[in-house]
Amino acid sequence: MHETMVAENILRAIVEQAEKIGTRPLSAVISCGQFNTLNDEIMQFAFDAAAAGTVCEGMTLKIKHIPLRATCRQCKLMFEFDLYNPHCPGCRREEFDFEPDAPLLLEEIEFEEPK
């Protein structure tokens, strides 16, 4: 299960940061592209299971999905690719090149105020 591995790696990074600053994490934001996509429900379940009994237990995890971008070969317009409408919104052609997909990133961690 892809989400389990991702959850464990993210948890490890958050715990490491929490130990460095000596406070408890409250929430985190991760982002992923369309080819690195995560199922939100499975990811939340995997993260909650991995976080059980750790300093991260009960924290909120937000997942942002970054749209895939493409560039039209004809008119050179860059646009957000829509799988259900796969053509250039400018010239309506179906010949385009995909831009690099957004990587899977741990973007932000919010911590409690140190005591």
C-alpha positions as CSV (number, residue, x, y, z in Angstrom):
1,M,0.0,0.0,0.0
2,H,1.6,3.2,-1.3
3,E,-0.1,5.4,1.4
4,T,1.3,3.4,4.3
5,M,4.9,3.9,3.2
6,V,4.2,7.6,2.6
7,A,2.5,8.0,6.0
8,E,5.4,6.3,7.8
9,N,8.0,8.5,6.1
10,I,6.0,11.7,6.8
11,L,5.5,10.6,10.4
12,R,9.2,10.0,10.8
13,A,10.0,13.5,9.5
14,I,7.4,15.2,11.7
15,V,8.6,13.3,14.8
16,E,12.2,14.3,14.1
17,Q,11.3,18.0,13.9
18,A,9.1,17.7,17.0
19,E,12.1,16.3,18.9
20,K,14.4,19.1,17.7
21,I,12.2,21.8,18.9
22,G,10.7,20.0,21.9
23,T,7.0,20.5,21.3
24,R,4.0,18.6,20.0
25,P,2.9,18.8,16.3
26,L,-0.7,19.9,15.8
27,S,-1.1,19.7,12.0
28,A,0.8,19.1,8.8
29,V,0.2,19.9,5.1
30,I,1.5,17.6,2.3
31,S,1.1,18.1,-1.4
32,C,1.3,15.7,-4.3
33,G,0.9,15.8,-8.1
34,Q,-1.4,13.8,-10.2
35,F,1.0,10.9,-10.9
36,N,2.0,10.8,-7.2
37,T,-1.5,11.0,-6.1
38,L,-2.7,9.8,-2.8
39,N,-6.2,8.6,-1.8
40,D,-7.1,11.0,1.0
41,E,-9.1,8.6,3.1
42,I,-6.5,5.8,2.9
43,M,-3.7,8.2,3.6
44,Q,-5.5,9.6,6.6
45,F,-6.2,6.1,7.9
46,A,-2.5,5.1,7.3
47,F,-1.2,8.2,9.0
48,D,-3.5,7.8,12.0
49,A,-2.5,4.2,12.4
50,A,1.2,5.0,12.2
51,A,0.9,8.0,14.6
52,A,-0.9,6.0,17.3
53,G,1.2,6.1,20.5
54,T,3.5,8.8,19.2
55,V,3.7,12.5,19.7
56,C,1.8,12.9,16.4
57,E,-1.3,11.0,17.7
58,G,-4.4,13.1,17.0
59,M,-2.8,15.7,14.8
60,T,-4.5,16.9,11.6
61,L,-3.1,16.0,8.2
62,K,-4.2,18.0,5.1
63,I,-3.5,16.8,1.6
64,K,-3.2,19.2,-1.3
65,H,-3.5,17.9,-4.9
66,I,-1.5,19.9,-7.4
67,P,-3.0,19.8,-10.9
68,L,-1.1,18.4,-13.8
69,R,0.0,21.0,-16.3
70,A,0.4,20.6,-20.1
71,T,1.6,22.8,-22.9
72,C,-0.1,22.7,-26.3
73,R,2.2,21.8,-29.2
74,Q,0.2,24.0,-31.6
75,C,-0.5,27.3,-29.8
76,K,2.0,26.8,-26.9
77,L,-0.7,27.6,-24.2
78,M,0.1,26.1,-20.8
79,F,-3.0,24.8,-19.0
80,E,-4.2,22.6,-16.2
81,F,-4.8,19.2,-17.8
82,D,-8.3,17.8,-17.4
83,L,-8.5,14.0,-17.9
84,Y,-12.2,14.3,-18.7
85,N,-11.7,17.1,-21.3
86,P,-8.2,16.3,-22.8
87,H,-7.6,19.1,-25.2
88,C,-6.1,22.6,-25.3
89,P,-8.6,25.2,-24.0
90,G,-7.1,27.7,-26.4
91,C,-7.1,25.9,-29.8
92,R,-9.0,22.7,-28.9
93,R,-6.1,20.5,-30.2
94,E,-5.3,17.2,-28.4
95,E,-1.6,17.4,-29.0
96,F,0.3,18.6,-25.9
97,D,3.3,17.8,-23.7
98,F,3.0,17.3,-20.0
99,E,5.0,19.5,-17.7
100,P,6.9,17.8,-14.8
101,D,4.5,16.5,-12.2
102,A,4.6,18.0,-8.7
103,P,6.5,15.9,-6.2
104,L,5.2,14.6,-3.0
105,L,6.2,17.1,-0.3
106,L,5.8,17.7,3.4
107,E,5.0,21.5,3.0
108,E,4.2,22.6,6.5
109,I,4.1,21.5,10.1
110,E,2.3,23.5,12.8
111,F,3.5,23.0,16.4
112,E,2.1,23.9,19.9
113,E,3.7,26.9,21.4
114,P,6.8,25.8,23.5
115,K,6.2,25.9,27.2
